[in-house]
Protein backbone atom coordinates (compact mmCIF):
# COMPACT_ATOMS: atom_id res chain seq x y z
CA UNK A 1 0.00 0.00 0.00
CA UNK A 2 1.46 3.34 -1.09
CA UNK A 3 1.85 6.10 1.47
CA UNK A 4 2.41 9.68 0.38
CA UNK A 5 4.38 12.55 1.86
CA UNK A 6 2.57 15.84 2.17
CA UNK A 7 3.78 19.42 2.33
CA UNK A 8 4.11 20.96 5.82
CA UNK A 9 1.07 23.18 5.13
CA UNK A 10 -1.08 20.04 4.87
CA UNK A 11 -1.25 20.03 8.67
CA UNK A 12 -3.26 23.26 8.53
CA UNK A 13 -5.59 21.71 5.95
CA UNK A 14 -6.25 18.68 8.16
CA UNK A 15 -7.40 20.95 10.97
CA UNK A 16 -9.58 23.27 8.88
CA UNK A 17 -11.28 20.40 7.05
CA UNK A 18 -11.66 18.48 10.30
CA UNK A 19 -13.50 21.47 11.77
CA UNK A 20 -15.71 22.06 8.73
CA UNK A 21 -16.78 18.44 8.08
CA UNK A 22 -19.13 18.36 11.07
CA UNK A 23 -20.92 21.50 9.91
CA UNK A 24 -21.29 20.11 6.38
CA UNK A 25 -22.89 16.91 7.70
CA UNK A 26 -24.22 17.91 11.14
CA UNK A 27 -26.96 15.32 11.62
CA UNK A 28 -24.94 12.08 11.23
CA UNK A 29 -21.64 13.39 12.58
CA UNK A 30 -22.86 15.17 15.70
CA UNK A 31 -25.40 12.41 16.32
CA UNK A 32 -22.70 9.77 15.99
CA UNK A 33 -20.43 11.83 18.26
CA UNK A 34 -23.18 11.83 20.90
CA UNK A 35 -23.40 8.01 20.83
CA UNK A 36 -19.60 7.81 20.89
CA UNK A 37 -19.34 10.20 23.84
CA UNK A 38 -21.82 8.16 25.87
CA UNK A 39 -19.97 4.93 25.05
CA UNK A 40 -16.61 6.49 25.96
CA UNK A 41 -17.95 7.58 29.36
CA UNK A 42 -19.30 4.14 30.29
CA UNK A 43 -15.94 2.77 31.60
CA UNK A 44 -15.75 5.70 34.03
CA UNK A 45 -18.98 4.48 35.65
CA UNK A 46 -16.92 1.55 36.97
CA UNK A 47 -13.75 3.38 37.98
CA UNK A 48 -15.31 6.62 39.29
CA UNK A 49 -17.08 5.06 42.31
CA UNK A 50 -13.80 3.47 43.43
CA UNK A 51 -12.00 6.80 43.20
CA UNK A 52 -14.79 8.69 44.97
CA UNK A 53 -14.77 6.12 47.78
CA UNK A 54 -11.02 6.60 48.22
CA UNK A 55 -11.46 10.39 48.34
CA UNK A 56 -14.28 10.20 50.89
CA UNK A 57 -12.28 7.76 53.04
CA UNK A 58 -9.22 10.04 52.90
CA UNK A 59 -6.93 7.22 51.79
CA UNK A 60 -5.20 7.36 48.40
CA UNK A 61 -5.52 4.40 46.07
CA UNK A 62 -2.56 2.06 46.19
CA UNK A 63 -0.41 1.69 43.04
CA UNK A 64 -1.76 -1.86 42.65
CA UNK A 65 -5.38 -0.65 42.63
CA UNK A 66 -4.50 2.17 40.24
CA UNK A 67 -2.83 -0.39 38.01
CA UNK A 68 -5.92 -2.62 37.99
CA UNK A 69 -8.15 0.37 37.25
CA UNK A 70 -5.89 1.36 34.35
CA UNK A 71 -5.83 -2.16 32.94
CA UNK A 72 -9.61 -2.53 33.31
CA UNK A 73 -10.25 0.80 31.62
CA UNK A 74 -7.86 -0.17 28.83
CA UNK A 75 -9.65 -3.47 28.22
CA UNK A 76 -13.04 -1.76 28.19
CA UNK A 77 -11.58 0.83 25.85
CA UNK A 78 -10.84 -1.92 23.33
CA UNK A 79 -14.59 -2.37 22.89
CA UNK A 80 -14.73 1.24 21.64
CA UNK A 81 -12.31 0.66 18.75
CA UNK A 82 -15.05 -0.74 16.44
CA UNK A 83 -17.09 2.41 17.18
CA UNK A 84 -14.11 4.58 16.21
CA UNK A 85 -13.87 2.63 12.96
CA UNK A 86 -17.62 3.00 12.41
CA UNK A 87 -17.35 6.76 12.90
CA UNK A 88 -14.59 7.02 10.29
CA UNK A 89 -16.70 4.93 7.90
CA UNK A 90 -19.61 7.28 8.50
CA UNK A 91 -17.46 10.34 7.70
CA UNK A 92 -16.20 8.63 4.55
CA UNK A 93 -19.76 7.81 3.43
CA UNK A 94 -20.96 11.36 4.08
CA UNK A 95 -18.04 12.88 2.18
CA UNK A 96 -18.66 10.59 -0.79
CA UNK A 97 -22.34 11.51 -0.94
CA UNK A 98 -23.53 8.13 0.35
CA UNK A 99 -26.27 7.70 2.97
CA UNK A 100 -24.91 8.23 6.49
CA UNK A 101 -26.73 7.90 9.82
CA UNK A 102 -25.58 8.40 13.39
CA UNK A 103 -26.22 4.73 14.19
CA UNK A 104 -23.73 3.72 11.49
CA UNK A 105 -20.97 3.87 14.10
CA UNK A 106 -22.26 0.46 15.27
CA UNK A 107 -21.90 -1.08 11.78
CA UNK A 108 -18.63 -2.91 12.56
CA UNK A 109 -20.45 -4.81 15.32
CA UNK A 110 -23.43 -5.57 13.08
CA UNK A 111 -21.24 -6.67 10.17
CA UNK A 112 -18.95 -8.96 12.16
CA UNK A 113 -15.83 -6.76 11.91
CA UNK A 114 -15.55 -6.08 15.63
CA UNK A 115 -13.07 -8.85 16.52
CA UNK A 116 -10.56 -7.75 13.87
CA UNK A 117 -10.81 -4.15 15.04
CA UNK A 118 -10.50 -5.13 18.71
CA UNK A 119 -7.41 -7.12 17.73
CA UNK A 120 -6.04 -3.98 16.08
CA UNK A 121 -6.74 -2.03 19.27
CA UNK A 122 -4.91 -4.63 21.36
CA UNK A 123 -1.94 -4.54 18.98
CA UNK A 124 -1.86 -0.74 19.30
CA UNK A 125 -1.82 -0.98 23.10
CA UNK A 126 1.18 -3.32 22.87
CA UNK A 127 2.91 -0.91 20.48
CA UNK A 128 2.33 2.01 22.87
CA UNK A 129 3.66 0.03 25.82
CA UNK A 130 6.71 -1.05 23.82
CA UNK A 131 7.49 2.51 22.69
CA UNK A 132 7.17 3.94 26.19
CA UNK A 133 9.23 1.06 27.54
CA UNK A 134 12.00 1.74 25.03
CA UNK A 135 12.16 5.42 26.03
CA UNK A 136 12.20 4.61 29.75
CA UNK A 137 14.88 1.93 29.22
CA UNK A 138 16.97 4.33 27.13
CA UNK A 139 17.07 7.01 29.86
CA UNK A 140 17.24 4.64 32.81
CA UNK A 141 14.66 3.56 35.37
CA UNK A 142 14.61 6.88 37.22
CA UNK A 143 11.40 8.06 35.57
CA UNK A 144 9.48 4.88 36.45
CA UNK A 145 10.62 4.89 40.08
CA UNK A 146 9.86 8.62 40.38
CA UNK A 147 6.33 8.02 39.07
CA UNK A 148 5.69 5.29 41.63
CA UNK A 149 7.03 7.54 44.41
CA UNK A 150 4.78 10.37 43.20
CA UNK A 151 1.73 8.11 43.38
CA UNK A 152 2.65 7.02 46.90
CA UNK A 153 3.20 10.63 48.02
CA UNK A 154 -0.18 11.89 46.79
CA UNK A 155 -1.67 11.77 50.28
CA UNK A 156 1.05 14.09 51.64
CA UNK A 157 0.96 16.41 48.62
CA UNK A 158 4.75 16.28 48.56
CA UNK A 159 5.84 14.80 45.24
CA UNK A 160 9.51 13.78 45.03
CA UNK A 161 12.05 15.88 43.20
CA UNK A 162 12.24 15.45 39.44
CA UNK A 163 14.73 12.75 38.48
CA UNK A 164 17.80 13.18 36.32
CA UNK A 165 16.95 13.15 32.62
CA UNK A 166 13.34 14.20 33.14
CA UNK A 167 13.54 16.96 30.50
CA UNK A 168 15.04 14.60 27.91
CA UNK A 169 12.34 12.06 28.67
CA UNK A 170 9.58 14.64 28.21
CA UNK A 171 11.07 15.76 24.89
CA UNK A 172 11.19 12.15 23.69
CA UNK A 173 7.62 11.53 24.86
CA UNK A 174 6.41 14.64 23.01
CA UNK A 175 8.17 13.54 19.81
CA UNK A 176 6.73 10.06 20.23
CA UNK A 177 3.25 11.46 20.85
CA UNK A 178 3.50 13.55 17.68
CA UNK A 179 4.39 10.53 15.55
CA UNK A 180 1.87 8.29 17.30
CA UNK A 181 -0.88 10.78 16.48
CA UNK A 182 -0.27 10.34 12.76
CA UNK A 183 0.48 6.65 13.18
CA UNK A 184 -2.87 5.98 14.86
CA UNK A 185 -4.91 8.05 12.38
CA UNK A 186 -3.35 6.37 9.34
CA UNK A 187 -3.43 2.83 10.70
CA UNK A 188 -7.04 3.15 11.93
CA UNK A 189 -8.06 4.53 8.55
CA UNK A 190 -6.38 1.63 6.78
CA UNK A 191 -7.93 -1.06 8.95
CA UNK A 192 -11.37 0.64 8.89
CA UNK A 193 -11.68 2.00 5.36
CA UNK A 194 -9.33 -0.15 3.30
CA UNK A 195 -9.86 -3.46 5.13
CA UNK A 196 -6.12 -3.84 5.59
CA UNK A 197 -4.82 -6.54 7.90
CA UNK A 198 -3.86 -5.44 11.39
CA UNK A 199 -0.12 -5.71 10.80
CA UNK A 200 -0.40 -4.20 7.32
CA UNK A 201 -2.28 -1.20 8.73
CA UNK A 202 0.28 -0.77 11.51
CA UNK A 203 3.11 -0.86 8.97
CA UNK A 204 1.37 1.76 6.81
CA UNK A 205 0.86 3.88 9.91
CA UNK A 206 4.54 3.79 10.85
CA UNK A 207 5.74 4.65 7.34
CA UNK A 208 3.07 7.31 6.81
CA UNK A 209 3.80 9.03 10.13
CA UNK A 210 7.55 9.12 9.50
CA UNK A 211 7.04 10.51 6.00
CA UNK A 212 4.77 13.26 7.33
CA UNK A 213 6.57 14.33 10.50
CA UNK A 214 6.69 17.99 9.39
CA UNK A 215 2.96 18.29 8.56
CA UNK A 216 2.21 16.60 11.89
CA UNK A 217 4.38 19.17 13.69
CA UNK A 218 2.60 22.03 11.90
CA UNK A 219 -0.76 20.53 12.79
CA UNK A 220 0.23 20.12 16.46
CA UNK A 221 1.37 23.75 16.73
CA UNK A 222 -1.73 25.18 15.03
CA UNK A 223 -4.07 22.87 16.96
CA UNK A 224 -2.46 23.96 20.24
CA UNK A 225 -3.04 27.63 19.43
CA UNK A 226 -6.62 26.91 18.32
CA UNK A 227 -7.28 24.94 21.51
CA UNK A 228 -5.99 27.82 23.66
CA UNK A 229 -8.37 30.18 21.84
CA UNK A 230 -11.28 27.77 22.39
CA UNK A 231 -10.45 27.41 26.09
CA UNK A 232 -10.27 31.20 26.54
CA UNK A 233 -13.63 31.64 24.78
CA UNK A 234 -15.16 28.84 26.84
CA UNK A 235 -13.90 30.32 30.13
CA UNK A 236 -15.26 33.74 29.19
CA UNK A 237 -18.62 32.16 28.35
CA UNK A 238 -18.68 30.36 31.72
CA UNK A 239 -17.82 33.58 33.57
CA UNK A 240 -20.60 35.40 31.72
CA UNK A 241 -23.09 32.66 32.56
CA UNK A 242 -21.95 32.69 36.21
CA UNK A 243 -22.61 36.43 36.40
CA UNK A 244 -25.98 35.87 34.77
CA UNK A 245 -26.69 33.13 37.29
CA UNK A 246 -26.01 35.49 40.18
CA UNK A 247 -28.47 37.98 38.76
CA UNK A 248 -31.24 35.54 37.84
CA UNK A 249 -30.54 32.33 39.74
CA UNK A 250 -28.02 29.51 39.97
CA UNK A 251 -30.45 27.20 38.18
CA UNK A 252 -30.16 29.28 35.02
CA UNK A 253 -26.38 28.99 35.07
CA UNK A 254 -26.58 25.19 35.34
CA UNK A 255 -29.21 24.97 32.61
CA UNK A 256 -26.99 26.93 30.23
CA UNK A 257 -23.55 25.56 31.19
CA UNK A 258 -24.41 21.86 30.90
CA UNK A 259 -25.46 22.14 27.21
CA UNK A 260 -22.34 24.24 26.61
CA UNK A 261 -20.13 21.47 28.01
CA UNK A 262 -21.94 18.84 25.94
CA UNK A 263 -21.60 20.94 22.78
CA UNK A 264 -17.88 21.38 23.41
CA UNK A 265 -17.37 17.63 23.83
CA UNK A 266 -19.37 16.84 20.69
CA UNK A 267 -17.33 19.37 18.73
CA UNK A 268 -14.11 17.85 20.06
CA UNK A 269 -15.12 14.34 18.96
CA UNK A 270 -16.22 15.53 15.52
CA UNK A 271 -13.09 17.60 14.87
CA UNK A 272 -10.76 14.88 16.16
CA UNK A 273 -12.16 12.20 13.88
CA UNK A 274 -12.49 14.64 11.00
CA UNK A 275 -8.78 15.43 11.28
CA UNK A 276 -7.95 11.72 11.46
CA UNK A 277 -10.01 11.04 8.35
CA UNK A 278 -8.40 13.77 6.25
CA UNK A 279 -4.93 12.89 7.48
CA UNK A 280 -5.51 9.29 6.39
CA UNK A 281 -7.03 10.35 3.07
CA UNK A 282 -4.12 12.67 2.25
CA UNK A 283 -1.54 10.01 3.04
CA UNK A 284 -3.17 6.74 1.99
CA UNK A 285 -6.54 7.52 0.38
CA UNK A 286 -6.83 6.71 -3.31
CA UNK A 287 -8.74 9.85 -4.23
CA UNK A 288 -7.27 13.33 -4.47
CA UNK A 289 -9.60 16.14 -3.45
CA UNK A 290 -9.81 19.00 -5.99
CA UNK A 291 -7.65 21.90 -4.91
CA UNK A 292 -5.51 19.68 -2.67
CA UNK A 293 -1.75 20.20 -3.20
CA UNK A 294 -0.24 17.26 -5.09
CA UNK A 295 1.59 14.61 -3.05
CA UNK A 296 5.33 14.90 -2.79
CA UNK A 297 7.56 12.24 -4.21
CA UNK A 298 8.89 10.02 -1.44
URKA-V74348 format. One line per field, one symbol per residue. psi: psi as a letter, one per 40 degrees, with the letter a starting at -180 (. if undefined). burial: + if it has 9 or more other ideal C-beta (glycine too) atoms within 8 Angstrom, else -. A space follows every 10 residues. Layout:
psi=???
burial=???
This chain:
psi=hhiihiided dddddddddd ddddgddddd dddddddddd eddddddddd ddddddeehi iidddddddd ddddddddee dddddddddd dddddeeihh ideeeedddd efeddddddd dddddddddd ddddddddei eddddddddd ddeddefgii ihiheddddd dddddddddd dddddddddd ddeefiiddd dddddddddd dfdddddddd dddddddddd dddddddddd ddddddddid dddddddddd dddddddddd dddddddddd dddeidihhh ehiiiih.
burial=--++++-+++ +++++-++++ ++--+--+++ +++++++-+- --+--++--+ +--+------ +-+-++--+- -+++-+++-+ ++++++++++ +++++----+ -+-++++++- --++-+++++ +++++-++-- ++--++--++ -++-++-+++ +-++------ --+-++--+- -++--+-+++ ++++++++++ ++++-+-+-+ ++-++++++- +++-++++++ -++--+---+ ---+--++-- ++-++----- -+++-++--+ -+-++++-++ ++++++++++ +++++----- ----+---
